[in-house]
């Protein structure tokens, strides 16, 4: 039948067109695999691509770099002891902290991290001049920090600087050692490796802090300058000058000279020791801590 011949010819032509056009009949381009996407909290950086461990503690200078995406890094002190005799008032103050300032660092993106900071238990003994010793204790306030790295997380061969900034919010717990008020601030952090194994680091941190003595907020500016030296593979030392100026007055300026060292046990664990010596009357006379950093 003529109609059957026409249908047969049409089917043959259609089949020929399908085989002669290479773009027809092919599968659509596959979606990129998860490892081709930027690393994030939900797509963690593989262990083999992680950066070198870079603890935040025990110095006062903040890092300009962030932890790798998807990484949890816990930094804490086994203990911390602080002694202060007759700062601005004639009181003598001794402070003990168990698992002193504990910092949970979480990599959100390749250049963005969240920090949750607190001290689980603080015992503060205050002895007024000629008076009876009083004790305040409890959990510290919680600090939330969000840090962004602009450059230096993954430096190029000829790059020897790193820059980062952060904002933070202090949430009061209402304990005996709490300020009882919300506090906030920001910071800029810069580091320069001026020679192999030698670096300079700087932090400038303006903040609004609540002064329990005057029952008002003061503007506070923390500035630090630090020399970092890697003396051996896995062993790093630092010497640091830190100063805190406040609108409470020049007599409230806190200056200290700080020394410390970090000892890398392996790629994901490091121990540290830090010693701080007060240079002004308002600063603590002495503070010492021993701690550990663990990366998961």
LOBA-659380 format. One record per residue (C-alpha): x, y, z; residue in one letter. Coordinates in steps of 0.05 Angstrom, whole numbers, plus 5000, padded with zeros to 4 digits. Layout:
BEGIN
    x    y    z resn
    X    Y    Z    a
...
end
This chain:
BEGIN
    x    y    z resn
 5000 5000 5000    x
 5026 5070 4984    x
 5012 5093 5055    x
 5054 5037 5085    x
 5113 5054 5039    x
 5111 5127 5061    x
 5112 5109 5135    x
 5170 5060 5125    x
 5212 5112 5088    x
 5198 5164 5143    x
 5222 5116 5197    x
 5286 5100 5159    x
 5302 5174 5148    x
 5290 5190 5221    x
 5336 5133 5243    x
 5390 5158 5195    x
 5386 5229 5222    x
 5394 5203 5293    x
 5458 5165 5277    x
 5489 5220 5233    x
 5481 5277 5284    x
 5531 5265 5340    x
 5495 5313 5387    x
 5432 5271 5386    x
 5423 5211 5431    x
 5479 5232 5478    x
 5470 5238 5553    x
 5465 5307 5582    x
 5529 5334 5616    x
 5534 5305 5685    x
 5530 5350 5746    x
 5596 5365 5780    x
 5614 5316 5834    x
 5614 5339 5906    x
 5690 5346 5908    x
 5688 5394 5849    x
 5646 5442 5889    x
 5676 5493 5938    x
 5690 5463 6005    x
 5641 5482 6060    x
 5612 5459 6126    x
 5573 5405 6089    x
 5629 5389 6039    x
 5690 5386 6085    x
 5762 5395 6062    x
 5793 5326 6053    x
 5846 5310 6105    x
 5900 5307 6052    x
 5886 5379 6031    x
 5883 5411 6100    x
 5927 5469 6119    x
 5979 5464 6174    x
 5951 5467 6245    x
 5950 5539 6269    x
 5924 5546 6341    x
 5894 5611 6366    x
 5920 5604 6437    x
 5954 5621 6483    x
 5974 5691 6459    x
 5930 5753 6456    x
 5942 5764 6381    x
 5887 5736 6337    x
 5902 5695 6275    x
 5886 5726 6206    x
 5874 5656 6178    x
 5815 5609 6187    x
 5808 5534 6198    x
 5792 5491 6138    x
 5720 5484 6115    x
 5682 5431 6154    x
 5736 5425 6207    x
 5723 5427 6282    x
 5782 5451 6323    x
 5779 5454 6399    x
 5829 5496 6437    x
 5830 5497 6513    x
 5875 5507 6573    x
 5882 5452 6625    x
 5884 5507 6676    x
 5902 5581 6683    x
 5926 5619 6743    x
 5925 5695 6749    x
 5953 5737 6806    x
 5940 5811 6816    x
 5960 5851 6877    x
 5934 5922 6886    x
 5916 5941 6815    x
 5873 6005 6815    x
 5840 5987 6881    x
 5876 5960 6943    x
 5845 5891 6931    x
 5887 5829 6918    x
 5857 5782 6867    x
 5875 5709 6851    x
 5838 5673 6795    x
 5838 5599 6779    x
 5805 5572 6716    x
 5794 5498 6701    x
 5795 5484 6627    x
 5809 5558 6618    x
 5783 5595 6557    x
 5757 5540 6512    x
 5749 5557 6439    x
 5707 5515 6391    x
 5728 5535 6320    x
 5684 5512 6262    x
 5701 5522 6188    x
 5639 5546 6152    x
 5673 5561 6085    x
 5744 5560 6058    x
 5754 5630 6085    x
 5701 5637 6139    x
 5698 5608 6209    x
 5655 5612 6271    x
 5683 5611 6342    x
 5647 5595 6407    x
 5689 5616 6467    x
 5677 5607 6541    x
 5710 5584 6606    x
 5673 5526 6639    x
 5692 5545 6710    x
 5726 5605 6742    x
 5742 5616 6816    x
 5760 5687 6834    x
 5785 5701 6904    x
 5785 5775 6924    x
 5820 5798 6988    x
 5807 5871 7006    x
 5865 5907 7040    x
 5856 5886 7113    x
 5790 5852 7098    x
 5760 5783 7092    x
 5770 5740 7030    x
 5711 5735 6983    x
 5701 5684 6928    x
 5663 5691 6862    x
 5657 5631 6817    x
 5618 5601 6759    x
 5618 5596 6683    x
 5642 5654 6641    x
 5603 5693 6589    x
 5599 5664 6519    x
 5633 5698 6461    x
 5613 5686 6388    x
 5664 5706 6336    x
 5657 5706 6260    x
 5723 5711 6222    x
 5737 5723 6149    x
 5804 5715 6115    x
 5819 5762 6056    x
 5884 5730 6035    x
 5938 5685 6062    x
 5898 5622 6079    x
 5931 5588 6019    x
 5990 5633 6002    x
 6022 5633 5934    x
 6097 5617 5932    x
 6116 5692 5932    x
 6062 5713 5982    x
 6085 5724 6054    x
 6027 5762 6086    x
 5957 5745 6111    x
 5898 5791 6129    x
 5833 5775 6165    x
 5778 5810 6203    x
 5724 5789 6252    x
 5665 5812 6292    x
 5644 5786 6360    x
 5586 5787 6408    x
 5591 5770 6483    x
 5529 5738 6513    x
 5524 5742 6589    x
 5510 5680 6631    x
 5490 5717 6694    x
 5540 5679 6738    x
 5581 5712 6793    x
 5639 5722 6744    x
 5595 5748 6687    x
 5593 5821 6666    x
 5517 5814 6663    x
 5513 5855 6599    x
 5519 5843 6524    x
 5585 5867 6495    x
 5608 5872 6422    x
 5668 5890 6380    x
 5710 5876 6319    x
 5782 5862 6302    x
 5832 5866 6245    x
 5890 5816 6243    x
 5953 5819 6200    x
 6013 5773 6195    x
 6078 5782 6156    x
 6131 5728 6147    x
 6191 5774 6136    x
 6242 5717 6135    x
 6239 5641 6134    x
 6211 5618 6202    x
 6204 5690 6227    x
 6138 5728 6228    x
 6108 5791 6256    x
 6034 5792 6275    x
 5988 5849 6296    x
 5917 5855 6322    x
 5874 5917 6333    x
 5808 5903 6368    x
 5759 5959 6386    x
 5701 5939 6430    x
 5647 5963 6477    x
 5656 5930 6545    x
 5613 5937 6607    x
 5648 5966 6668    x
 5617 5935 6729    x
 5652 5985 6775    x
 5623 6047 6742    x
 5560 6011 6716    x
 5569 6037 6646    x
 5598 6017 6578    x
 5669 6037 6561    x
 5702 6039 6493    x
 5762 5992 6497    x
 5818 5984 6446    x
 5864 5923 6449    x
 5928 5926 6407    x
 5982 5873 6402    x
 6048 5864 6367    x
 6081 5795 6365    x
 6145 5763 6340    x
 6136 5689 6321    x
 6195 5643 6311    x
 6194 5571 6289    x
 6256 5545 6325    x
 6249 5473 6304    x
 6200 5434 6261    x
 6136 5431 6303    x
 6161 5479 6357    x
 6142 5552 6353    x
 6156 5608 6403    x
 6130 5678 6410    x
 6143 5744 6446    x
 6086 5793 6449    x
 6068 5863 6473    x
 5994 5874 6488    x
 5959 5937 6511    x
 5887 5954 6528    x
 5866 6027 6529    x
 5797 6048 6554    x
 5755 6110 6562    x
 5755 6095 6637    x
 5820 6135 6639    x
 5895 6130 6630    x
 5903 6097 6698    x
 5863 6038 6672    x
 5912 6023 6615    x
 5933 5950 6617    x
 6000 5932 6587    x
 6034 5864 6588    x
 6094 5827 6560    x
 6077 5756 6540    x
 6119 5695 6524    x
 6099 5626 6501    x
 6112 5565 6460    x
 6072 5514 6419    x
 6093 5441 6410    x
 6063 5402 6352    x
 6051 5330 6371    x
 6025 5311 6302    x
 5985 5343 6245    x
 5923 5351 6288    x
 5947 5360 6361    x
 5990 5413 6393    x
 6007 5431 6466    x
 6022 5502 6489    x
 6047 5542 6548    x
 6039 5617 6559    x
 6065 5667 6611    x
 6041 5739 6616    x
 6075 5793 6658    x
 6040 5858 6675    x
 6075 5923 6656    x
 6025 5972 6685    x
 5989 5977 6752    x
 5921 5962 6721    x
 5946 5898 6688    x
 5948 5830 6722    x
 6016 5820 6755    x
 6024 5750 6727    x
 5985 5698 6688    x
 6004 5628 6666    x
 5969 5574 6627    x
 5981 5505 6596    x
 5935 5480 6542    x
 5921 5437 6482    x
 5892 5443 6411    x
 5858 5384 6376    x
 5832 5385 6305    x
 5778 5336 6282    x
end
